Amino acid sequence: MRWQPVAQLGLLAVVVVFVAAVTVSLRKQKTTVAPDAPPPPPPVKGTELYNPTGATFTRYDGDRKVFEAIIGPHTTFPDGRLMVTGGARVVMNREGKDIVIVSREADIKLKQQEPPGVETVTFRGDVVLTTADGLEVKSAEAAYSEADGIVRIPGAVAFTKDRMSGAGQGATYDRNRDVLWILDKATIAVGPDAKGQGGMDGSAATAGLARPDHYVKLTRDARINSGGRAMQADDITITLSADNQRVQMMQLRANSRISGGEGGPQSMVARDIDLTYAGDGRTLQTAHLVDQAAVEMEGASGGKKITARTINIGMGPDGSTVTHLAANQNVQVDLPSENNAPAKQIRSSALVASGAPNVGLKTATFSGKVDFRETQPAAGKAAAVDRTAKSETLIVETKPGLGAIEKADFRGNVKFVDAPDLTAEAMRAIYYIEKDRVELMPSEDPGPSALINDGRISVSARTIDFTIGSRDMNADTKVKSTILVKKDRKGRSAQSRVPSVFKQDEPAFVTANRLNYQGSASTATYTGSVNLWQGNETRIKGDKIVLDDKNGNLVATGDVVTELFLDETDAKTGQKKRAQMLGQADSFVYDDARRLAIYTAKARMNGPQGDITAHRIELFLKPAGSNELERAEAYAKGPEAVIVKEGVRTATGAHLTYTAADEQYLMIGTPVTTIEEAGESCRVGTGASVRFFRGAGAERGQIDGNGIIPSKTETVPCASLKR
């Protein structure tokens, strides 16, 4: 290396010897001046040497110029210091690129070596540092140390680089690494591009610009505003493109928070947040949130909020439409009420949501112990809503942009509860939100049947669908139902009723192939091999049974078989006992208010009153509070005559009235015929009417005629009648 004077020092001949002495002295001393050290003591008057014309110093590394100092008028002191008062320009070359510092004044400390070199330079007055690629730093004062290659600026500082500018208090510039740091009250701004886009401004306690490494770093209370989006964190690192013109990534560290912006998340909060941008440097592509992450998205009635330990967000090409979202650990999604629908909250272990670029998120899959809840306070006549569902996984379909949920598909050990009285369980449940309807069904894996209980009726089946508000329900395949009976404090039925031929304080059970339950009308329609029973006594079978569990009415059709147990009072002892009555018909109707049971078409009843067949049989029960028969009526129609078999007597006619109080049968017909067996002989009678009593012999029977039908009685061999 060598020092080469480019401009000669204009020295007076009378001081040549003194200059030589000063030069030798400068080469021997090694004093280092700190950039913020107090100015050196004034030289002893008469020992300094003033140069009014200036000088140029150059240092080479081989043939490459690595340093150049051009100074104006200056004074040389014996301690090796040059005090420049007429302007200074220092050029340092780093990897072929010049770094230039200019100022109005400068203090230069030369190294005492051969050839001599610069040890430190303190610049004062309109200091400007410029790099080859356009970075310009301005300050009132700056100090350069050759030992570490750092320029230190103690006061106010400002810089510009293309569209970027900044300011602060105090700075350092590392010429070896080409790194600028603002040390306090740092601000930074990026102006908009030619299209008026991409503007940004930020602030922090300190800020660093490392252009060779392509990043800008803001530390301690870092804040950035870009595109209407406000960001803040303890530290923010901005990774730039290779030409340092575009943002590639932002890394927010500790207490990170982002809010605002057009489209996409309205706010993001986490310990750390990483943002990546498209090639234009302004279009957001992904966001990665770590630790206590929370994302709030725009909604019609307030923000939709997602919280988890970590959240990853993917954006569409427009940078404002969320097309992918994944969250893990302690996931919670809060969806506010929209269009007067209940607010919703979903919790799970993990969440993956996706959607198309033009519509945003539309499908979300929750996994790991899913907990779904809908709530809404009571308003006017509308009751409060408190609805929950639990499952292993949940797949929801929403309106565009993770809007209102349209369908929720729960899978794996589903339990659905609508307070205060409805519960449902299944391996899979699909909830159609707008239709207020739920479908319960099996999953691909084997499991128990679907089950629902609304406090009035409990049903299990292969598949069940029901409407939440009205409690309407359809069940299919292997239907098993329990009619639940509950009483209030006064012993009255408080929820549902069964026909009074059943006990009112015990549940009744039904099996069938299908069930249609109209909760609003309290009507259950069972079809397909229906079997209704209670305990070991009462039973009704048919192809179809309709139950009104509000009024206690019943209709059964298609090969109906009934097994009823009624109370009977013993005429001799006065004690009551349970008596079985078997019935058959094509149709059976029970009207609870009228206390009336009707068998129609091929009707048959077999009990203590005998064996009665007819087209229609009516059983009238005593008023409520008693489960006893008051009377029975039987009617003939077409070929279906009324036939009564009681003891040894068989009576055939058109109409029968049986009264339980006196156990009397009254039959009329055109004509009435009676047959009473006595061994091998049978007594046959005909007439317009016949009257007899239960369990009594012929002596208590009476057959009467009228003006049209005479009465007669004859005895014939029984064998002749059978032929």
C-alpha positions in Angstrom: 0.0 0.0 0.0 1.1 3.6 -0.6 0.0 7.1 0.1 0.3 9.4 -3.0 -0.2 13.2 -2.7 -2.3 14.4 -5.6 -2.2 18.1 -4.7 1.0 19.5 -3.2 1.0 21.3 0.1 1.8 25.0 -0.5 4.5 25.5 2.1 6.6 28.5 2.6 10.3 27.8 2.2 11.0 29.2 5.6 9.0 26.3 7.3 10.3 23.3 5.2 12.3 22.0 8.2 9.4 22.4 10.5 7.1 20.4 8.2 9.5 17.6 8.0 9.6 17.4 11.8 5.8 17.4 12.0 5.6 14.6 9.4 7.9 12.4 11.4 6.0 13.1 14.5 2.7 12.1 12.9 4.1 8.8 11.7 5.1 7.8 15.2 1.9 8.5 17.3 -1.1 6.0 17.7 -3.7 8.1 19.5 -7.4 6.9 18.9 -10.2 9.5 19.2 -13.6 8.1 20.1 -16.4 9.5 18.0 -18.2 11.0 21.0 -15.0 12.1 22.8 -14.6 15.7 23.7 -12.6 17.8 21.1 -8.9 17.6 21.6 -7.2 20.4 23.6 -6.1 23.3 21.4 -2.6 23.1 20.2 0.2 25.2 21.6 0.2 28.4 19.7 2.9 28.5 17.1 3.3 24.7 16.6 0.4 24.2 14.1 0.8 24.4 10.4 -2.0 25.9 8.2 -2.5 24.8 4.6 -4.8 27.1 2.7 -5.0 25.1 -0.6 -6.1 21.6 0.6 -4.8 18.1 -0.2 -5.7 14.6 -1.5 -4.7 11.3 0.0 -5.1 7.9 -1.8 -4.6 4.3 -0.6 -4.4 1.4 -3.0 -4.6 -2.4 -2.6 -2.5 -3.5 -5.5 -3.9 -1.5 -8.4 -7.3 -1.0 -6.8 -8.0 2.3 -5.1 -9.6 1.5 -1.7 -9.4 4.9 0.0 -9.4 8.5 -1.0 -9.6 11.7 1.1 -9.9 15.1 -0.5 -9.7 17.9 2.0 -9.8 21.7 1.7 -7.9 24.2 3.7 -6.7 22.7 6.9 -4.4 23.0 9.8 -1.9 20.3 10.8 -1.1 19.8 14.5 1.9 18.1 16.1 -0.3 15.3 17.6 -1.1 13.9 14.2 -4.4 15.7 13.7 -5.6 17.5 10.6 -8.3 20.1 11.3 -10.1 20.7 8.0 -12.1 23.9 7.8 -12.6 24.1 4.1 -14.6 21.0 3.4 -13.8 17.2 3.3 -14.6 14.3 1.0 -13.7 10.8 1.9 -14.2 7.9 -0.5 -14.0 4.3 0.8 -14.3 1.4 -1.7 -15.9 -1.9 -0.6 -15.9 -4.7 -3.0 -15.7 -2.3 -5.9 -18.4 0.0 -4.6 -17.6 3.5 -3.3 -18.9 4.9 0.0 -18.6 8.7 0.1 -18.7 11.0 3.1 -18.6 14.8 2.7 -18.8 17.6 5.3 -18.0 21.2 5.7 -15.4 20.5 8.4 -13.4 17.5 9.6 -10.8 16.3 12.1 -8.5 13.7 10.6 -6.3 11.6 12.8 -3.4 10.0 10.7 -1.8 6.7 11.5 1.9 6.9 12.4 3.1 4.3 9.9 4.9 4.2 6.6 3.2 5.0 4.4 0.8 7.0 6.7 -2.9 6.1 6.8 -6.1 7.5 8.3 -7.0 6.3 11.8 -10.2 8.3 12.6 -12.2 11.1 10.9 -14.7 13.3 12.6 -17.0 15.1 10.2 -18.9 18.2 11.1 -21.4 20.4 9.3 -23.8 19.1 6.7 -22.4 15.6 6.8 -23.7 13.4 3.9 -22.8 9.7 3.6 -23.6 8.2 0.1 -23.2 4.6 -1.1 -22.8 3.5 -4.6 -26.3 2.1 -4.8 -27.9 5.3 -3.7 -28.2 5.2 0.1 -27.8 8.7 1.4 -27.3 9.5 5.1 -27.4 13.1 6.4 -26.4 14.4 9.9 -24.7 17.3 11.6 -21.8 15.2 12.7 -20.3 11.8 12.1 -17.1 10.0 13.2 -15.3 7.3 11.3 -12.9 4.7 12.7 -10.6 2.8 10.4 -10.1 0.1 13.1 -13.6 -1.2 12.8 -14.9 0.5 9.7 -17.8 2.1 11.5 -19.2 5.5 11.0 -20.9 6.8 14.2 -23.4 9.6 14.2 -24.2 11.1 17.6 -27.2 13.3 16.9 -30.2 13.7 14.5 -29.9 11.6 11.4 -31.9 11.0 8.2 -31.4 8.7 5.3 -32.9 8.0 1.9 -32.7 5.1 -0.6 -34.8 5.1 -3.6 -38.4 5.1 -2.2 -37.2 4.4 1.3 -36.4 7.1 3.8 -35.9 7.3 7.6 -34.8 9.4 10.5 -33.9 9.1 14.2 -31.4 10.1 16.9 -28.0 8.6 16.6 -26.8 6.0 14.1 -24.0 3.8 13.0 -22.9 2.7 9.6 -20.7 -0.3 9.2 -18.8 0.1 5.9 -17.6 -3.5 6.0 -21.1 -5.0 6.3 -22.9 -2.0 4.6 -25.3 -1.9 7.5 -27.0 1.3 8.8 -28.5 1.4 12.4 -30.7 4.2 13.7 -30.1 4.0 17.5 -33.1 5.9 19.0 -36.5 7.2 18.0 -36.2 5.6 14.6 -38.7 6.2 11.8 -38.8 4.6 8.4 -41.0 5.2 5.3 -41.4 3.7 1.9 -43.1 6.0 -0.7 -45.7 4.6 -3.1 -44.5 3.2 -6.5 -45.4 4.6 -9.9 -48.9 3.2 -9.5 -49.4 4.9 -6.2 -49.1 1.6 -4.3 -46.8 -0.1 -1.8 -46.4 2.8 0.6 -45.3 2.1 4.1 -44.2 3.9 7.3 -42.8 2.6 10.5 -41.2 3.5 13.8 -39.3 1.8 16.6 -36.7 2.6 19.3 -34.0 1.4 16.8 -33.9 0.4 13.2 -31.4 -1.3 11.0 -30.9 -1.4 7.2 -28.7 -4.3 6.1 -28.8 -4.0 2.3 -26.3 -6.8 1.4 -28.4 -9.1 3.6 -31.6 -7.6 2.2 -33.4 -6.8 5.4 -34.7 -3.9 7.5 -35.1 -4.5 11.3 -37.1 -2.4 13.8 -36.5 -3.2 17.4 -38.3 -2.3 20.7 -41.9 -1.1 20.2 -41.8 -1.6 16.5 -44.7 -0.3 14.4 -45.5 -0.4 10.7 -48.4 0.9 8.7 -48.8 -0.5 5.2 -51.8 -0.5 2.9 -54.1 0.4 5.8 -52.8 -2.4 7.8 -51.2 -1.5 11.2 -48.5 -3.8 12.6 -46.7 -3.7 15.9 -44.4 -6.0 17.9 -41.3 -5.8 20.1 -39.2 -6.4 17.0 -40.1 -6.5 13.3 -37.7 -7.7 10.5 -38.5 -6.9 6.9 -36.9 -9.2 4.4 -36.3 -7.5 1.0 -35.9 -8.7 -2.6 -32.4 -9.1 -4.1 -32.6 -5.6 -5.4 -33.9 -4.3 -2.0 -36.9 -2.8 -3.8 -39.7 -5.1 -2.7 -40.8 -6.7 0.6 -40.7 -10.5 0.6 -41.4 -11.2 4.3 -42.1 -9.6 7.6 -41.3 -11.3 10.9 -42.9 -9.9 14.0 -41.5 -11.1 17.3 -43.0 -10.8 20.7 -46.4 -9.1 21.5 -47.2 -9.1 17.8 -50.4 -7.5 16.5 -51.8 -6.6 13.1 -55.0 -4.8 12.4 -56.9 -3.2 9.5 -56.3 -3.7 5.8 -58.6 -4.3 2.9 -60.1 -7.8 2.9 -58.6 -10.8 4.6 -58.1 -10.9 8.4 -59.1 -7.7 10.2 -56.7 -8.4 13.0 -54.0 -10.9 13.9 -52.5 -11.3 17.3 -49.8 -13.8 18.5 -46.5 -13.9 20.2 -44.8 -14.2 16.8 -46.2 -13.5 13.3 -44.5 -14.2 9.9 -46.0 -12.6 6.7 -44.9 -13.5 3.2 -45.7 -11.4 0.1 -46.0 -11.9 -3.6 -43.4 -10.8 -6.1 -44.9 -7.3 -6.2 -43.8 -6.8 -2.6 -47.3 -5.6 -1.3 -49.7 -8.5 -2.0 -50.0 -10.6 1.2 -49.7 -14.4 0.5 -49.4 -16.1 3.9 -49.5 -15.4 7.6 -48.0 -17.7 10.3 -49.0 -17.0 13.9 -47.3 -18.8 16.8 -48.3 -19.0 20.4 -51.6 -17.5 21.7 -52.7 -16.8 18.2 -55.9 -15.0 17.4 -57.4 -14.0 14.1 -60.5 -11.8 13.6 -62.2 -11.8 10.2 -64.8 -9.5 8.9 -68.4 -10.5 9.4 -71.9 -9.0 8.8 -72.5 -8.5 12.5 -69.0 -8.1 14.0 -65.8 -10.0 13.7 -65.5 -13.7 13.4 -62.7 -14.7 15.7 -60.3 -17.8 15.6 -57.9 -18.5 18.4 -55.4 -21.3 18.8 -51.8 -21.9 19.7 -50.7 -21.6 16.0 -52.6 -20.4 13.0 -51.5 -20.5 9.3 -53.3 -18.4 6.8 -53.1 -18.6 3.0 -54.3 -15.8 0.7 -55.6 -15.8 -2.8 -53.8 -14.0 -5.7 -55.5 -10.7 -4.8 -53.9 -10.7 -1.3 -57.3 -9.9 0.4 -59.2 -13.2 0.1 -58.4 -16.0 2.6 -58.3 -19.3 0.8 -56.7 -21.5 3.4 -56.5 -21.5 7.2 -55.0 -24.1 9.6 -55.1 -23.9 13.4 -53.7 -26.2 16.0 -54.0 -26.8 19.8 -56.9 -25.2 21.8 -58.7 -24.1 18.7 -61.8 -21.9 19.3 -63.9 -20.2 16.6 -66.5 -17.6 17.6 -69.1 -16.7 15.0 -71.4 -13.8 15.9 -75.1 -13.7 15.3 -76.1 -13.0 11.7 -79.7 -12.4 10.5 -81.0 -13.0 14.0 -79.5 -16.5 14.1 -77.8 -17.7 17.3 -74.2 -17.0 17.8 -71.9 -20.0 17.4 -68.7 -21.2 19.1 -66.7 -24.2 18.0 -63.7 -25.7 20.0 -61.4 -28.5 18.9 -57.8 -29.6 18.7 -57.3 -28.7 15.1 -58.9 -26.8 12.2 -58.3 -26.8 8.5 -60.4 -24.5 6.3 -60.2 -23.9 2.5 -62.0 -22.2 -0.3 -61.6 -20.9 -3.9 -59.8 -17.6 -4.7 -62.9 -15.9 -5.8 -65.1 -16.8 -2.8 -62.8 -17.4 0.2 -63.2 -20.0 2.9 -66.3 -22.2 2.5 -65.3 -25.5 4.1 -63.8 -26.1 7.5 -62.8 -29.3 9.2 -62.5 -29.5 13.0 -60.9 -32.5 14.5 -60.1 -33.8 18.0 -62.9 -33.6 20.6 -65.1 -31.1 18.9 -67.4 -28.9 21.0 -70.1 -26.9 19.1 -72.3 -24.4 20.8 -75.2 -22.1 19.7 -76.5 -19.4 22.1 -79.0 -16.6 21.9 -80.7 -14.7 24.6 -84.5 -14.7 24.9 -86.2 -11.9 23.0 -90.0 -11.2 23.2 -91.8 -14.5 22.8 -88.7 -16.3 21.5 -87.1 -18.5 24.0 -83.4 -18.4 24.7 -81.2 -20.8 22.7 -78.6 -23.0 24.4 -77.6 -25.8 21.9 -74.5 -28.0 22.0 -73.0 -30.8 20.0 -69.9 -32.9 20.6 -68.1 -35.2 18.2 -64.7 -36.5 17.1 -64.7 -34.4 13.9 -66.9 -31.7 12.4 -67.0 -30.5 8.7 -68.9 -27.3 8.1 -70.0 -25.6 4.9 -70.4 -21.9 5.1 -71.3 -19.0 3.0 -68.4 -17.3 1.2 -65.6 -16.0 3.4 -66.3 -18.3 6.4 -69.8 -16.7 6.6 -72.9 -18.1 8.1 -72.8 -21.9 8.5 -75.1 -23.7 6.1 -74.3 -27.3 7.0 -72.5 -28.9 10.0 -71.5 -32.5 9.5 -70.6 -34.1 12.9 -68.8 -37.5 12.8 -67.9 -39.9 15.5 -69.7 -40.3 18.9 -72.0 -37.4 18.3 -74.1 -36.0 21.1 -76.5 -33.1 20.3 -78.3 -31.2 23.1 -80.9 -28.5 22.7 -81.7 -27.2 26.2 -83.7 -27.8 28.2 -85.1 -31.2 27.1 -83.8 -32.5 23.7 -80.8 -34.8 23.4 -79.7 -36.8 20.4 -76.8 -39.3 19.8 -75.5 -41.0 16.7 -72.2 -41.9 15.0 -72.9 -39.1 12.5 -75.2 -36.1 12.5 -75.7 -33.5 9.8 -77.1 -30.2 11.0 -78.7 -28.0 8.3 -78.6 -24.6 10.0 -81.1 -22.6 8.0 -83.6 -25.5 7.8 -83.2 -26.0 11.6 -83.0 -29.7 10.8 -80.7 -32.5 12.0 -80.1 -35.9 10.4 -78.8 -38.7 12.6 -77.2 -41.7 10.9 -74.6 -44.4 11.2 -71.0 -43.8 10.0 -68.7 -46.1 8.1 -67.6 -47.7 11.3 -70.0 -49.9 13.3 -71.6 -48.3 16.2 -74.9 -47.9 18.1 -78.2 -46.8 16.6 -79.2 -43.2 16.4 -81.0 -42.0 19.5 -83.2 -39.0 20.3 -85.1 -37.9 23.4 -87.1 -34.7 23.6 -88.7 -35.3 27.1 -91.9 -36.6 25.5 -90.6 -39.4 23.4 -87.4 -41.3 23.1 -86.5 -43.0 19.8 -83.7 -45.1 18.5 -83.3 -46.2 14.8 -80.8 -46.6 12.1 -81.5 -43.1 10.8 -83.4 -40.2 12.4 -84.0 -36.7 11.1 -85.7 -34.0 13.2 -86.5 -30.3 13.2 -85.2 -28.6 16.3 -87.9 -26.0 16.7 -91.0 -28.0 16.0 -89.6 -31.3 17.2 -90.9 -33.0 14.0 -89.1 -36.3 13.4 -88.6 -39.1 11.0 -87.0 -42.4 12.0 -86.3 -45.4 9.7 -85.2 -49.0 10.1 -85.4 -50.9 13.5 -87.3 -48.1 15.2 -87.5 -48.4 19.0 -89.5 -45.8 20.8 -90.3 -45.0 24.4 -93.2 -42.8 25.3 -92.1 -40.9 28.4 -94.7 -40.1 31.0 -94.0 -37.5 33.6 -96.4 -36.0 36.1 -96.5 -32.6 37.8 -96.8 -32.1 41.5 -100.6 -32.7 41.4 -100.1 -36.0 39.6 -101.3 -34.8 36.3 -99.5 -35.7 33.1 -96.9 -32.9 32.6 -95.4 -33.9 29.3 -96.9 -36.7 27.2 -99.9 -39.0 27.6 -100.6 -42.5 26.6 -104.2 -43.9 26.0 -105.9 -44.4 29.3 -106.1 -48.2 28.6 -102.4 -47.9 29.6 -101.1 -47.0 33.0 -100.4 -43.3 33.2 -97.4 -43.5 35.5 -95.3 -45.9 33.4 -93.6 -45.5 30.0 -94.9 -47.3 26.9 -92.7 -48.8 24.3 -93.0 -49.1 20.5 -91.1 -51.0 17.8 -91.6 -50.4 14.1 -89.9 -50.0 10.8 -90.6 -46.3 10.5 -91.7 -43.4 12.6 -93.0 -39.9 11.6 -93.4 -37.7 14.6 -95.1 -34.3 14.4 -93.9 -32.6 17.5 -96.0 -29.5 16.9 -99.1 -31.7 16.8 -97.8 -34.2 19.3 -98.6 -37.0 16.8 -96.4 -40.1 16.3 -97.1 -42.3 13.2 -95.5 -45.7 13.3 -95.5 -48.0 10.3 -94.3 -51.4 9.4 -94.8 -54.3 11.9 -95.7 -51.9 14.7 -95.8 -53.3 18.3 -96.9 -51.0 21.2 -96.8 -52.3 24.7 -96.5 -51.5 28.4 -95.0 -53.9 30.9 -96.3 -57.5 30.6 -100.0 -56.5 30.1 -101.2 -54.1 27.5 -100.1 -54.5 23.9 -101.3 -53.3 20.5 -100.0 -54.5 17.1 -100.7 -53.3 13.6 -99.2 -52.3 10.3 -99.7 -48.7 11.4 -100.3 -47.0 14.7 -100.9 -43.2 15.2 -100.4 -41.9 18.7 -101.5 -38.5 20.0 -99.3 -38.1 23.0 -100.9 -34.8 24.0 -104.5 -36.0 24.1 -103.9 -39.7 24.6 -105.7 -40.8 21.4 -104.6 -43.8 19.3 -105.4 -45.2 15.8 -104.1 -48.6 14.6 -104.7 -50.0 11.2 -103.8 -53.2 9.3 -104.1 -56.6 11.0 -104.6 -55.0 14.3 -104.2 -57.2 17.5 -104.8 -55.7 20.9 -104.2 -57.1 24.4 -105.9 -54.9 26.9 -106.2 -55.3 30.7 -109.2 -53.6 32.3 -110.4 -53.6 35.8 -113.5 -55.6 36.7 -115.5 -55.5 39.9 -116.5 -58.9 41.2 -120.3 -58.9 41.6 -120.1 -61.1 44.7 -117.1 -59.7 46.6 -117.0 -56.2 45.2 -113.3 -56.4 44.7 -111.5 -55.3 41.6 -109.3 -57.5 39.5 -107.4 -57.2 36.2 -109.0 -58.9 33.3 -107.4 -59.6 29.9 -109.3 -58.6 26.7 -107.9 -59.8 23.3 -108.9 -57.9 20.2 -108.5 -58.1 16.5 -109.6 -55.9 13.6 -108.4 -54.1 10.5 -108.7 -50.8 12.4 -108.6 -49.9 16.1 -109.3 -46.3 17.4 -109.1 -45.1 20.9 -110.7 -41.7 21.8 -109.4 -40.8 25.2 -111.7 -37.9 25.8 -114.8 -40.1 25.0 -113.2 -43.1 26.8 -114.1 -45.1 23.7 -112.3 -47.9 21.9 -113.5 -48.9 18.4 -112.6 -52.1 16.4 -113.6 -51.9 12.8 -113.7 -54.5 9.9 -113.3 -58.1 10.9 -113.5 -57.1 14.5 -113.1 -59.6 17.3 -112.9 -59.3 21.0 -112.2 -62.1 23.4 -112.4 -61.6 27.2 -114.5 -62.2 30.3 -117.5 -61.0 28.3 -117.0 -63.8 25.8 -115.8 -64.1 22.2 -117.5 -61.4 20.1 -117.0 -60.9 16.4 -118.6 -58.2 14.3 -117.9 -55.5 11.7 -117.5 -52.9 14.4 -117.1 -53.3 18.2 -117.2 -50.3 20.5 -115.9 -50.4 24.1 -117.1 -47.6 26.4 -115.0 -47.2 29.5 -116.1 -45.5 32.7 -115.1 -41.9 33.2 -111.5 -40.9 33.9 -110.1 -42.3 37.2 -111.4 -45.7 36.5 -110.2 -48.3 34.0 -113.4 -50.3 33.9 -115.7 -51.2 31.0 -119.0 -49.5 31.1 -120.6 -51.1 28.1 -119.8 -52.6 24.7 -121.6 -52.2 21.4 -121.2 -54.5 18.3 -122.5 -53.8 14.8 -123.0 -56.0 11.8 -122.3 -54.9 8.2 -122.8 -56.9 5.1 -121.6 -60.5 5.6 -120.1 -59.5 9.0 -122.8 -60.4 11.5 -122.4 -59.9 15.2 -121.6 -63.2 16.9 -121.3 -63.6 20.6 -119.9 -66.8 22.2 -120.5 -66.7 25.9 -120.3 -69.9 27.9 -122.5 -72.6 26.1 -124.4 -69.9 24.3 -123.8 -68.6 20.8 -125.9 -65.6 19.6 -125.9 -64.2 16.1 -127.5 -60.9 15.1 -127.2 -57.4 13.8 -126.4 -55.4 16.9 -125.2 -56.2 20.4 -125.2 -54.1 23.6 -123.4 -55.4 26.6 -123.7 -53.5 29.9 -121.0 -54.3 32.5 -123.1 -53.1 35.5 -125.6 -56.0 35.2 -123.5 -58.2 32.8 -126.4 -58.2 30.4 -126.3 -58.9 26.7 -129.0 -57.5 24.4 -128.9 -58.5 20.8 -131.2 -57.6 18.0 -131.3 -58.8 14.4 -133.3 -59.9 11.4 -133.5 -62.4 12.9 -131.4 -63.1 16.0 -130.5 -66.7 16.5 -129.2 -68.4 19.6 -127.7 -71.8 20.1 -127.3 -73.2 23.6 -125.4 -76.5 23.9 -126.5 -79.1 26.4 -124.5 -82.3 25.7 -125.3 -83.6 22.3 -128.5 -81.6 22.1 -128.6 -77.9 21.2 -131.5 -75.5 21.9 -131.9 -73.2 18.9 -134.0 -70.0 19.2 -134.8 -67.3 16.7 -136.5 -63.9 17.2 -136.3 -60.2 16.8 -134.2 -59.8 20.0 -132.5 -61.8 22.7 -131.5 -60.9 26.2 -129.2 -63.0 28.4 -126.7 -62.6 31.2 -123.1 -63.4 31.5 -122.4 -66.8 33.0 -126.1 -67.6 33.4 -128.0 -70.6 32.0 -130.9 -70.6 29.7 -133.3 -69.9 32.5 -132.1 -66.3 32.6 -132.3 -65.8 28.8 -135.2 -64.5 26.9 -135.8 -64.4 23.1 -138.6 -62.1 21.8 -140.3 -61.6 18.5 -142.2 -58.7 17.0 -144.9 -58.3 14.4 -142.6 -59.2 11.7 -140.2 -61.7 13.2 -141.8 -64.3 15.5 -139.8 -66.0 18.2 -139.5 -69.7 18.4 -137.3 -72.3 20.1 -136.5 -75.9 19.2 -134.0 -78.6 20.3 -131.9 -80.3 17.7 -128.9 -82.6 17.7 -125.8 -80.4 17.9 -124.2 -82.6 15.2 -126.8 -81.5 12.7 -125.9 -77.9 13.2 -122.2 -78.5 12.7 -122.9 -79.9 9.3 
